[in-house]
Amino acid sequence: MFAAAAAVGNWKPRLGLDLQGGTRITLQAKSAGGAITTAKLQEAVGIISNRVNGAGVAEAEVTTQGEDIIVIEIPGKVNKGLAETIGSTAQLRFRLVAAYLPPEGTPAPTPTASTPTSPAQTTGSQSPGSQPSSSSNPSSPSTPTQSGPKVSPEPGTTKPSPSKTPSKNRVGPVYADDHAAPAPTSTTRSPSPTDATTTEPSPTDATTTEPSPTDATGTEAAPSEPPPTEPTTAGPPTALVPPDLEQIDDPYAWIASPPQEWQLKLAQYTCPKPGKASQQQVDLPSQPLLACDEQGGRYLLGPAMVEGTEVKTASSGIPQQGLGEYVVNVEFTGEGSKEFGAVTSQIASQPNPLTGQQQQLAIVLDGVVLSAPSNDQPITGGRAEISGGSTNPFTQQSSTSLANSLKYGALPLTFVPQQISDEGPELAGNQLRAGITAGIIGLLLVVVYCLLYYRGLGLVVIASLVIAGLLTYASVLLLGKAYGFTLTLPGIAGLIVAVGITADSFIVYFERLRDEVRDGRTLRTSVETGWVRARTTILAADAVSMLAAIVLFIFAIGVVKGFAFALGLTTFIDVFVVFFFTKPMVTFLSRTKFFGQGHKWSGLDRQHLGMPPLAPKARVARGEA
């Protein structure tokens, strides 16, 4: 066993939070509909474990308690961001983009000075970080000059439709309805109902005292458009979802023309500052959602089209074409392939009729838009490739982060953080020292007692305890390396209790041996007959201890399992040591003169056994025997 430990180069056991410090996060499962099953809970445990380990945290332990509790224990120092990420359970969904507002302070596209002469004249919305065009062609929709994220079939999985030519210019988030994105600083209007800069009524146009992001003049909307809903207050909304759930039969139609109520909410929605919690909202897959990206851009998203649970795997890397830009490769499950193929086929065949821009499918994790790539061809092979675009290409870090979110971010249940506690390394060190001290004191007391009572046989006890201790330590090392066994303070308690159990086995055997000697048998005969009677008692006692350990391990929760496992492990080692070391050692010592003739320090002399001394003749006769 020690050779195996040396082979793996591991001489220190894995210590739990109570012995080395760290963070303990307790999550309680909630289910909006349906029961919380053991299968879902175990699936969540695996996903959370992968997410923690994917973040570079080693030796984290994720376990369940009861029917709806998950406990994450992360040894060592943990950054606050990781703890918050684990505490806020992940729900990954793919949603269509209905509308987008750039971050505050981002320069708006400069409207053209000329008045469009046809309904097709418009200015395309810009993606986050892209540079707006200073003019537009009055006879055709403007084409964006920058590329944004794009999702396309993975090379070799499907062929693009011959009727569609992939555009070289991909855009970031845009309005996906029948109108172009409104210009925030426009001061002129055109009577044309399709003028992209001013004609479309903004979410707050002529309805509130709040400044409109699209129209600073307050001019009424064109007659062809329905008037917006009058809000009850001019301040921020108190709820981010309607009082009653919307019945959305056709999400594509909803995306093409989102209700004015939702456009108003988008205009008033405020993205949280970095490190701050987002506004409270209900993330229901059948309902629209307001969300932000990491840059502060605001999105109005339609109902979820594909759930994150349909993502089979995801990885990042450089495509085989060798272009030097990182991409994210996504593979869907069988059902996910059908759903994703249906969505991409629909949006690829129906781009925005005015701007010519492709619609977007946002990847949303916990209400945050990770990416919103466009799509210009159906993806029906179950494999997709997401590229960052020319304006903001993926780096190794950003592509890996997105791949991990896609791969590990979809949980089958919603979790509410119950407790996040930190165990200081100083306190943990004190507990470790206290546990080791208690073990040493207990071991010394057993050794002293055995030496005083059994004298020479006490050396057998000491040697047996040393062998048992070495085997236990080697087992803890190997189990920690191979199966992730973590030694906790209750585990140390189980090891200390095992010292008494092991000593009890020796006492049973030695007392049987002494009884046989008292009955007049020779030491060699007593060793064998005493062992036959003692081993049944030893096995019965160890069986009771093992049964108790098994019952505790199965039905107990939390750290009690560590105590039960340590107790069961040391009980098994006790049986091994008694049968394969203690008994053979006593058999060997019985053949020596020191023990065979009953030396007064052997522990087997007549005086120590409470027997009367032999008469001189009997003593001589016994010596000749």
C-alpha positions as CSV (number, residue, x, y, z in Angstrom):
1,M,0.0,0.0,0.0
2,F,2.8,2.4,0.8
3,A,4.4,1.4,-2.5
4,A,1.2,2.5,-4.3
5,A,1.2,5.8,-2.3
6,A,4.8,6.4,-3.3
7,A,4.0,5.6,-6.9
8,V,1.4,8.4,-7.1
9,G,3.7,10.7,-5.1
10,N,1.0,11.5,-2.5
11,W,2.0,11.4,1.2
12,K,-0.6,13.8,2.6
13,P,-4.3,12.9,3.1
14,R,-7.0,15.0,1.8
15,L,-8.4,17.2,4.5
16,G,-11.9,18.6,4.9
17,L,-12.9,22.1,5.5
18,D,-12.9,21.7,9.3
19,L,-9.2,20.7,9.1
20,Q,-7.8,23.1,6.5
21,G,-10.3,25.8,6.0
22,G,-12.4,26.8,3.0
23,T,-15.9,27.6,1.9
24,R,-19.1,25.7,2.5
25,I,-22.1,26.5,0.3
26,T,-25.6,25.0,1.0
27,L,-28.2,25.1,-1.7
28,Q,-31.8,24.1,-1.4
29,A,-33.6,22.8,-4.5
30,K,-36.8,24.4,-5.7
31,S,-39.1,23.2,-8.5
32,A,-41.5,25.5,-10.3
33,G,-43.4,22.4,-11.5
34,G,-43.0,18.7,-10.9
35,A,-41.3,16.8,-8.1
36,I,-37.7,17.1,-7.0
37,T,-36.5,13.6,-7.9
38,T,-33.3,11.9,-6.8
39,A,-32.3,11.6,-10.5
40,K,-32.6,15.4,-11.0
41,L,-30.7,16.1,-7.8
42,Q,-27.9,13.7,-8.7
43,E,-27.7,15.3,-12.2
44,A,-27.4,18.7,-10.6
45,V,-24.6,17.4,-8.3
46,G,-22.6,16.3,-11.3
47,I,-23.1,19.5,-13.2
48,I,-22.2,21.7,-10.2
49,S,-19.1,19.5,-9.6
50,N,-18.1,19.9,-13.2
51,R,-18.6,23.7,-13.1
52,V,-16.5,24.0,-9.9
53,N,-13.7,21.8,-11.3
54,G,-13.9,23.6,-14.6
55,A,-13.2,26.8,-12.9
56,G,-9.8,25.4,-11.7
57,V,-10.8,24.5,-8.2
58,A,-9.2,21.3,-7.1
59,E,-10.6,18.8,-4.5
60,A,-14.0,20.4,-4.2
61,E,-16.7,18.1,-2.8
62,V,-20.3,18.3,-3.9
63,T,-22.7,16.1,-1.9
64,T,-26.5,15.8,-1.1
65,Q,-28.2,16.0,2.2
66,G,-31.8,14.8,2.5
67,E,-34.1,15.1,-0.4
68,D,-33.5,18.7,-1.6
69,I,-30.1,20.0,-0.2
70,I,-26.8,20.2,-2.0
71,V,-23.6,21.0,-0.1
72,I,-20.5,22.3,-1.9
73,E,-17.3,22.2,0.1
74,I,-14.3,24.0,-1.4
75,P,-11.1,23.6,0.5
76,G,-8.6,26.5,0.7
77,K,-9.1,30.1,-0.2
78,V,-12.0,30.7,-2.6
79,N,-12.5,34.0,-4.5
80,K,-15.8,35.7,-3.8
81,G,-16.8,35.6,-7.5
82,L,-16.7,31.8,-7.6
83,A,-18.7,31.4,-4.4
84,E,-21.4,33.7,-5.8
85,T,-21.4,31.9,-9.1
86,I,-22.0,28.6,-7.4
87,G,-24.5,30.1,-5.1
88,S,-26.6,31.4,-7.9
89,T,-27.7,28.3,-9.7
90,A,-27.4,28.3,-13.5
91,Q,-30.3,28.1,-15.9
92,L,-29.2,28.1,-19.6
93,R,-31.7,28.9,-22.3
94,F,-31.5,30.0,-26.0
95,R,-33.9,32.9,-26.8
96,L,-34.6,34.9,-29.9
97,V,-33.6,38.6,-29.7
98,A,-36.6,41.0,-30.2
99,A,-34.9,44.3,-29.4
100,Y,-31.6,45.7,-28.2
101,L,-30.5,48.9,-26.6
102,P,-26.7,49.7,-26.5
103,P,-24.9,50.5,-23.2
104,E,-25.4,53.9,-21.8
105,G,-22.8,56.3,-23.2
106,T,-22.3,54.3,-26.3
107,P,-22.3,56.7,-29.4
108,A,-25.5,56.2,-31.3
109,P,-25.5,55.8,-35.1
110,T,-25.5,59.1,-36.8
111,P,-28.7,59.5,-38.8
112,T,-28.4,60.5,-42.4
113,A,-29.3,64.0,-43.4
114,S,-31.4,63.0,-46.4
115,T,-35.0,61.9,-46.1
116,P,-35.6,58.3,-47.3
117,T,-37.9,58.2,-50.3
118,S,-39.1,54.7,-50.0
119,P,-40.1,52.4,-47.2
120,A,-37.0,50.3,-47.8
121,Q,-34.7,53.1,-46.8
122,T,-33.3,52.5,-43.3
123,T,-30.2,52.6,-41.2
124,G,-29.0,49.3,-39.7
125,S,-28.6,49.0,-36.0
126,Q,-25.0,48.5,-34.8
127,S,-23.8,45.8,-32.6
128,P,-22.1,46.5,-29.3
129,G,-18.7,48.0,-29.9
130,S,-19.2,48.5,-33.7
131,Q,-18.7,51.8,-35.4
132,P,-21.8,53.4,-36.9
133,S,-22.0,54.4,-40.5
134,S,-22.2,58.1,-41.2
135,S,-24.4,57.8,-44.2
136,S,-26.7,55.4,-45.9
137,N,-27.7,54.5,-49.4
138,P,-31.1,56.1,-50.0
139,S,-32.2,53.4,-52.4
140,S,-31.5,50.3,-50.3
141,P,-31.1,49.1,-46.7
142,S,-27.8,49.9,-45.3
143,T,-25.4,47.1,-44.6
144,P,-23.5,47.0,-41.4
145,T,-19.8,47.5,-41.7
146,Q,-18.7,45.4,-38.7
147,S,-19.1,41.8,-37.9
148,G,-20.6,40.4,-34.6
149,P,-21.0,37.0,-33.2
150,K,-22.1,34.4,-35.7
151,V,-23.4,30.8,-35.3
152,S,-22.9,28.4,-38.2
153,P,-22.8,24.7,-38.9
154,E,-19.7,23.0,-37.7
155,P,-17.4,22.3,-40.7
156,G,-18.2,19.0,-42.3
157,T,-21.6,18.5,-40.7
158,T,-23.9,20.3,-43.1
159,K,-23.8,22.2,-46.3
160,P,-25.2,25.7,-46.7
161,S,-28.3,26.1,-48.7
162,P,-27.5,27.0,-52.3
163,S,-30.3,29.7,-52.2
164,K,-28.6,31.6,-49.4
165,T,-25.2,33.1,-49.6
166,P,-23.7,33.7,-46.1
167,S,-23.0,37.3,-45.5
168,K,-19.5,38.4,-44.9
169,N,-20.7,41.0,-42.5
170,R,-22.3,39.7,-39.3
171,V,-23.9,42.1,-36.9
172,G,-24.3,42.2,-33.2
173,P,-27.6,42.6,-31.3
174,V,-30.2,44.3,-33.4
175,Y,-33.9,44.9,-33.4
176,A,-35.5,41.8,-34.9
177,D,-39.0,43.2,-35.4
178,D,-40.3,44.9,-38.6
179,H,-38.4,48.1,-37.9
180,A,-34.8,49.1,-37.5
181,A,-33.3,50.1,-34.2
182,P,-34.2,53.7,-33.2
183,A,-31.5,56.3,-33.0
184,P,-31.2,57.6,-29.5
185,T,-30.1,61.2,-30.4
186,S,-32.3,61.8,-33.4
187,T,-33.9,65.3,-33.6
188,T,-35.5,65.1,-37.0
189,R,-38.4,63.0,-38.3
190,S,-39.6,61.8,-41.6
191,P,-43.2,61.2,-42.5
192,S,-42.1,57.8,-43.9
193,P,-43.4,55.0,-41.5
194,T,-40.2,53.1,-42.1
195,D,-37.7,55.7,-41.3
196,A,-35.2,53.9,-39.1
197,T,-34.0,56.9,-37.2
198,T,-37.2,58.5,-36.0
199,T,-40.5,57.2,-37.4
200,E,-41.0,54.2,-35.2
201,P,-42.5,55.2,-31.8
202,S,-40.0,54.4,-29.1
203,P,-41.0,52.5,-26.0
204,T,-41.4,55.8,-24.1
205,D,-42.3,58.1,-27.0
206,A,-45.1,60.5,-26.0
207,T,-46.1,58.3,-23.1
208,T,-43.9,59.5,-20.2
209,T,-41.8,62.3,-19.0
210,E,-38.7,60.1,-19.1
211,P,-36.4,61.0,-21.9
212,S,-37.0,58.7,-24.9
213,P,-34.0,56.8,-26.2
214,T,-35.3,57.2,-29.7
215,D,-37.2,60.5,-30.0
216,A,-36.4,63.6,-28.1
217,T,-39.2,65.7,-29.8
218,G,-42.3,63.9,-28.5
219,T,-43.8,63.9,-32.0
220,E,-46.7,61.5,-32.3
221,A,-46.2,58.2,-34.1
222,A,-47.2,57.6,-37.7
223,P,-50.9,56.8,-38.1
224,S,-50.2,53.4,-39.4
225,E,-48.8,52.3,-36.0
226,P,-51.0,51.6,-33.0
227,P,-50.5,54.0,-30.1
228,P,-48.4,52.8,-27.3
229,T,-49.8,51.8,-23.9
230,E,-50.0,54.7,-21.4
231,P,-48.0,53.8,-18.4
232,T,-49.3,54.5,-14.9
233,T,-46.0,56.0,-13.6
234,A,-43.0,57.7,-15.1
235,G,-40.5,55.9,-12.8
236,P,-38.9,52.5,-13.1
237,P,-41.4,49.6,-13.2
238,T,-42.0,47.8,-10.0
239,A,-42.3,44.4,-11.8
240,L,-40.4,43.1,-14.8
241,V,-43.2,40.8,-15.9
242,P,-46.9,41.4,-16.5
243,P,-49.3,40.6,-13.7
244,D,-50.7,37.8,-15.9
245,L,-48.7,35.4,-17.9
246,E,-48.8,36.0,-21.6
247,Q,-50.1,33.4,-23.9
248,I,-47.6,33.4,-26.8
249,D,-48.7,31.0,-29.5
250,D,-46.2,32.1,-32.1
251,P,-42.9,33.3,-30.7
252,Y,-41.7,34.3,-34.2
253,A,-44.6,36.7,-34.6
254,W,-44.0,38.0,-31.1
255,I,-40.4,38.7,-32.0
256,A,-41.4,40.4,-35.2
257,S,-43.6,42.9,-33.4
258,P,-43.0,43.0,-29.6
259,P,-45.8,44.6,-27.6
260,Q,-45.3,48.3,-26.7
261,E,-45.5,47.3,-23.0
262,W,-42.4,45.3,-23.3
263,Q,-40.6,47.9,-25.3
264,L,-41.4,50.4,-22.5
265,K,-40.0,48.0,-19.9
266,L,-36.8,47.6,-22.0
267,A,-36.3,51.4,-22.1
268,Q,-36.7,51.7,-18.4
269,Y,-34.7,48.6,-17.5
270,T,-31.4,49.3,-15.8
271,C,-28.5,46.9,-16.0
272,P,-26.8,46.1,-12.7
273,K,-23.3,47.5,-12.1
274,P,-20.5,45.0,-12.1
275,G,-20.6,43.0,-8.8
276,K,-24.2,44.0,-8.0
277,A,-27.2,41.8,-8.1
278,S,-29.6,42.2,-11.1
279,Q,-33.2,43.4,-10.8
280,Q,-35.5,40.7,-9.5
281,Q,-37.3,39.1,-12.3
282,V,-39.0,35.8,-13.1
283,D,-37.2,33.7,-15.7
284,L,-39.9,31.5,-17.1
285,P,-39.1,29.6,-20.3
286,S,-42.6,30.4,-21.8
287,Q,-42.4,34.1,-21.2
288,P,-40.3,37.0,-22.6
289,L,-37.3,38.2,-20.6
290,L,-35.3,41.4,-20.1
291,A,-31.6,40.8,-19.8
292,C,-28.2,42.5,-20.1
293,D,-24.8,41.4,-21.4
294,E,-21.5,42.0,-19.7
295,Q,-21.0,45.3,-21.5
296,G,-24.3,46.7,-20.3
297,G,-26.3,46.3,-23.4
298,R,-30.1,45.7,-22.8
299,Y,-32.0,42.9,-24.6
300,L,-35.7,42.2,-25.0
301,L,-35.8,38.4,-25.5
302,G,-38.6,36.1,-26.6
303,P,-39.6,32.8,-25.1
304,A,-37.0,30.1,-24.7
305,M,-36.6,28.2,-28.0
306,V,-34.1,25.6,-26.7
307,E,-33.3,24.6,-23.1
308,G,-29.8,24.4,-21.9
309,T,-30.4,20.8,-20.9
310,E,-30.4,19.9,-24.6
311,V,-26.7,20.8,-24.9
312,K,-24.7,17.6,-25.0
313,T,-21.3,19.1,-24.9
314,A,-19.3,22.2,-25.8
315,S,-15.6,22.9,-26.4
316,S,-13.4,25.8,-27.5
317,G,-10.6,25.8,-30.0
318,I,-9.2,27.0,-33.3
319,P,-11.1,25.8,-36.4
320,Q,-9.4,23.4,-38.8
321,Q,-9.2,26.2,-41.4
322,G,-6.4,27.7,-39.2
323,L,-7.7,31.3,-39.3
324,G,-6.3,31.9,-35.8
325,E,-9.6,32.9,-34.2
326,Y,-11.1,30.9,-31.4
327,V,-14.5,29.4,-31.8
328,V,-16.9,27.5,-29.6
329,N,-18.2,24.1,-30.9
330,V,-21.6,23.0,-29.6
331,E,-23.2,19.6,-29.9
332,F,-26.8,19.1,-29.0
333,T,-28.8,16.0,-27.9
334,G,-31.2,14.3,-30.3
335,E,-34.1,16.4,-29.2
336,G,-32.0,19.5,-29.0
337,S,-30.8,19.0,-32.6
338,K,-34.4,19.0,-33.8
339,E,-35.3,22.1,-31.8
340,F,-32.2,24.0,-32.7
341,G,-32.5,23.0,-36.4
342,A,-36.1,24.2,-36.5
343,V,-35.2,27.5,-34.9
344,T,-32.2,28.2,-37.2
345,S,-34.2,27.2,-40.2
346,Q,-36.9,29.6,-39.4
347,I,-34.7,32.6,-38.6
348,A,-32.4,31.9,-41.5
349,S,-35.2,32.0,-44.0
350,Q,-36.8,35.1,-42.5
351,P,-34.2,37.9,-41.9
352,N,-35.3,41.4,-41.1
353,P,-37.1,42.5,-44.3
354,L,-36.0,46.2,-43.9
355,T,-32.3,46.0,-42.8
356,G,-31.5,42.6,-44.4
357,Q,-29.8,41.7,-41.2
358,Q,-30.1,38.2,-39.8
359,Q,-32.0,37.5,-36.7
360,Q,-30.1,36.5,-33.5
361,L,-30.4,33.7,-31.0
362,A,-29.2,34.8,-27.6
363,I,-27.5,32.4,-25.2
364,V,-28.8,33.4,-21.7
365,L,-27.3,32.1,-18.5
366,D,-29.0,33.1,-15.2
367,G,-30.6,36.1,-16.9
368,V,-27.3,37.3,-18.4
369,V,-26.7,37.3,-22.2
370,L,-23.4,35.5,-22.8
371,S,-23.6,35.9,-26.6
372,A,-26.1,36.8,-29.3
373,P,-24.8,35.3,-32.5
374,S,-26.6,35.8,-35.8
375,N,-27.5,32.9,-38.1
376,D,-27.8,32.9,-41.9
377,Q,-28.4,29.2,-42.7
378,P,-30.2,26.2,-41.1
379,I,-28.2,24.1,-38.7
380,T,-29.8,20.7,-38.7
381,G,-26.8,18.4,-38.0
382,G,-26.8,18.8,-34.3
383,R,-23.4,20.6,-34.3
384,A,-22.9,24.3,-34.4
385,E,-19.9,26.6,-34.4
386,I,-20.0,30.0,-32.7
387,S,-17.5,32.6,-33.8
388,G,-16.9,36.0,-32.2
389,G,-16.8,38.1,-35.4
390,S,-14.2,40.5,-36.6
391,T,-15.0,43.4,-34.2
392,N,-14.7,41.4,-31.0
393,P,-13.2,37.9,-31.8
394,F,-13.1,35.3,-29.2
395,T,-10.0,34.9,-27.1
396,Q,-8.9,31.6,-25.5
397,Q,-10.3,32.8,-22.2
398,S,-13.6,34.1,-23.5
399,S,-14.2,31.0,-25.7
400,T,-13.4,28.6,-22.9
401,S,-15.7,30.6,-20.5
402,L,-18.6,30.3,-23.0
403,A,-17.9,26.7,-23.7
404,N,-17.9,25.9,-19.9
405,S,-21.2,27.8,-19.5
406,L,-22.8,25.8,-22.3
407,K,-21.4,22.5,-21.1
408,Y,-21.9,22.9,-17.3
409,G,-24.5,25.7,-17.0
410,A,-27.8,23.9,-17.5
411,L,-29.3,22.6,-14.2
412,P,-32.5,20.6,-14.1
413,L,-33.6,22.4,-10.9
414,T,-33.6,25.9,-9.4
415,F,-31.6,26.3,-6.3
416,V,-31.8,28.9,-3.5
417,P,-28.6,29.6,-1.5
418,Q,-29.3,28.7,2.2
419,Q,-25.9,29.4,3.7
420,I,-22.4,30.4,2.5
421,S,-19.9,30.1,5.3
422,D,-16.1,30.4,5.5
423,E,-14.0,28.2,7.7
424,G,-10.8,30.1,8.6
425,P,-7.5,28.2,8.2
426,E,-6.4,29.2,11.8
427,L,-9.5,27.6,13.3
428,A,-9.2,24.6,11.1
429,G,-5.5,24.2,12.1
430,N,-6.4,24.3,15.7
431,Q,-9.1,21.6,15.2
432,L,-6.6,19.4,13.3
433,R,-4.0,19.8,16.1
434,A,-6.6,19.0,18.7
435,G,-7.7,15.9,16.9
436,I,-4.2,14.7,16.5
437,T,-3.4,15.4,20.1
438,A,-6.5,13.5,21.2
439,G,-5.4,10.5,19.1
440,I,-1.9,10.5,20.5
441,I,-3.2,10.7,24.1
442,G,-5.7,7.9,23.5
443,L,-3.0,5.7,21.9
444,L,-0.5,6.4,24.8
445,L,-3.1,5.4,27.4
446,V,-3.8,2.1,25.6
447,V,0.0,1.4,25.4
448,V,0.6,2.2,29.1
449,Y,-2.3,0.0,30.2
450,C,-1.2,-2.9,28.0
451,L,2.4,-2.7,29.3
452,L,1.3,-2.5,32.9
453,Y,-1.3,-5.3,32.7
454,Y,0.2,-7.6,30.0
455,R,3.9,-6.7,30.4
456,G,5.7,-8.6,27.6
457,L,2.5,-9.3,25.7
458,G,2.0,-5.5,25.7
459,L,4.8,-5.3,23.1
460,V,2.6,-7.4,20.8
461,V,-0.2,-4.9,21.3
462,I,2.1,-1.9,20.5
463,A,3.4,-3.6,17.4
464,S,-0.1,-4.5,16.2
465,L,-1.3,-0.9,16.8
466,V,1.6,0.4,14.8
467,I,0.9,-2.0,11.9
468,A,-2.8,-1.0,12.1
469,G,-2.0,2.7,12.1
470,L,0.3,2.4,9.1
471,L,-2.3,0.4,7.1
472,T,-5.0,3.0,8.0
473,Y,-2.8,5.9,7.0
474,A,-1.9,4.2,3.7
475,S,-5.6,3.5,3.1
476,V,-6.6,7.1,3.7
477,L,-3.9,8.2,1.2
478,L,-4.9,5.8,-1.5
479,L,-8.7,6.4,-1.1
480,G,-8.2,10.1,-1.1
481,K,-6.2,9.9,-4.4
482,A,-8.4,7.3,-6.1
483,Y,-11.9,8.1,-4.8
484,G,-11.6,11.5,-3.3
485,F,-12.0,10.4,0.3
486,T,-11.7,13.5,2.6
487,L,-10.5,13.2,6.2
488,T,-12.7,15.4,8.4
489,L,-12.8,15.9,12.2
490,P,-15.5,13.3,12.6
491,G,-13.4,11.0,10.5
492,I,-10.5,11.5,12.9
493,A,-12.9,10.7,15.8
494,G,-13.7,7.4,14.0
495,L,-10.0,6.5,13.8
496,I,-9.5,7.2,17.5
497,V,-12.5,5.1,18.4
498,A,-11.0,2.3,16.3
499,V,-7.9,2.3,18.5
500,G,-10.1,1.0,21.3
501,I,-11.8,-1.5,19.0
502,T,-8.4,-2.9,18.0
503,A,-7.2,-3.1,21.5
504,D,-10.4,-4.9,22.5
505,S,-9.6,-7.7,20.0
506,F,-6.1,-8.1,21.6
507,I,-7.7,-8.2,25.1
508,V,-10.2,-10.9,24.1
509,Y,-7.4,-13.1,22.7
510,F,-4.9,-12.6,25.6
511,E,-7.6,-13.3,28.2
512,R,-8.5,-16.5,26.4
513,L,-4.8,-17.4,26.3
514,R,-4.3,-16.8,30.0
515,D,-7.4,-18.8,30.9
516,E,-6.0,-21.8,29.0
517,V,-2.7,-21.5,30.9
518,R,-4.6,-21.3,34.2
519,D,-6.3,-24.5,33.3
520,G,-2.9,-26.2,33.3
521,R,-2.1,-26.3,29.6
522,T,1.3,-25.5,28.2
523,L,1.7,-22.1,26.5
524,R,2.0,-23.6,23.0
525,T,-1.2,-25.5,23.4
526,S,-2.9,-22.5,25.0
527,V,-2.0,-20.3,22.1
528,E,-3.9,-22.5,19.7
529,T,-6.9,-23.5,21.8
530,G,-7.3,-19.9,23.1
531,W,-7.3,-18.6,19.5
532,V,-10.1,-21.0,18.4
533,R,-12.3,-19.7,21.1
534,A,-11.3,-16.0,20.9
535,R,-11.6,-15.6,17.1
536,T,-15.3,-16.2,17.2
537,T,-15.8,-13.5,19.8
538,I,-13.5,-11.1,17.9
539,L,-15.4,-11.6,14.6
540,A,-18.7,-11.1,16.4
541,A,-17.6,-7.9,18.0
542,D,-16.1,-6.6,14.7
543,A,-19.3,-7.6,12.8
544,V,-21.3,-5.4,15.2
545,S,-19.0,-2.5,14.6
546,M,-19.1,-3.0,10.9
547,L,-22.9,-3.2,10.9
548,A,-23.1,0.0,12.9
549,A,-20.7,1.8,10.5
550,I,-22.7,0.6,7.4
551,V,-26.1,1.8,8.9
552,L,-24.6,5.2,9.8
553,F,-23.1,5.6,6.4
554,I,-26.3,4.8,4.6
555,F,-28.8,6.7,6.7
556,A,-26.7,9.5,8.2
557,I,-26.0,12.9,6.4
558,G,-23.1,15.3,6.2
559,V,-20.0,14.8,8.3
560,V,-21.4,11.8,10.1
561,K,-20.7,9.8,7.0
562,G,-17.0,10.5,7.5
563,F,-17.2,9.0,11.0
564,A,-19.0,6.0,9.8
565,F,-16.6,5.4,6.9
566,A,-13.5,5.7,9.2
567,L,-15.1,3.3,11.7
568,G,-15.8,0.7,9.0
569,L,-12.4,1.1,7.5
570,T,-10.5,0.6,10.7
571,T,-12.8,-2.3,11.8
572,F,-11.8,-4.1,8.6
573,I,-8.1,-3.4,9.2
574,D,-8.5,-4.7,12.8
575,V,-9.7,-8.0,11.6
576,F,-6.8,-8.2,9.1
577,V,-4.1,-7.3,11.7
578,V,-5.4,-9.7,14.3
579,F,-5.6,-12.6,11.9
580,F,-2.4,-12.0,9.9
581,F,-0.1,-10.3,12.4
582,T,-1.1,-10.6,16.1
583,K,-1.9,-14.4,16.2
584,P,1.2,-15.4,14.1
585,M,3.3,-13.2,16.3
586,V,2.0,-14.7,19.6
587,T,2.6,-18.2,18.1
588,F,6.2,-17.3,17.3
589,L,6.8,-15.8,20.8
590,S,5.4,-18.9,22.5
591,R,8.3,-20.8,21.2
592,T,10.9,-18.5,22.9
593,K,12.3,-19.2,26.3
594,F,11.2,-15.8,27.7
595,F,7.5,-16.5,27.1
596,G,7.6,-20.3,27.1
597,Q,9.0,-20.6,30.6
598,G,6.8,-17.9,32.0
599,H,9.3,-15.1,32.8
600,K,7.9,-12.7,35.3
601,W,8.0,-9.9,32.7
602,S,6.3,-11.9,30.0
603,G,2.9,-11.4,31.5
604,L,2.4,-15.2,31.6
605,D,4.1,-16.1,34.9
606,R,2.0,-17.9,37.5
607,Q,2.1,-15.0,40.0
608,H,0.8,-12.5,37.4
609,L,-1.9,-15.0,36.3
610,G,-3.0,-15.4,39.9
611,M,-1.9,-19.0,40.2
612,P,0.0,-20.5,43.2
613,P,3.7,-21.2,42.6
614,L,4.8,-24.6,41.6
615,A,6.4,-27.0,44.1
616,P,10.1,-27.6,43.5
617,K,9.6,-31.1,42.0
618,A,6.8,-29.9,39.9
619,R,8.9,-27.0,38.8
620,V,11.8,-29.3,37.8
621,A,9.4,-31.7,36.0
622,R,7.8,-28.8,34.2
623,G,11.3,-27.5,33.2
624,E,12.2,-30.9,31.8
625,A,8.9,-31.0,29.9
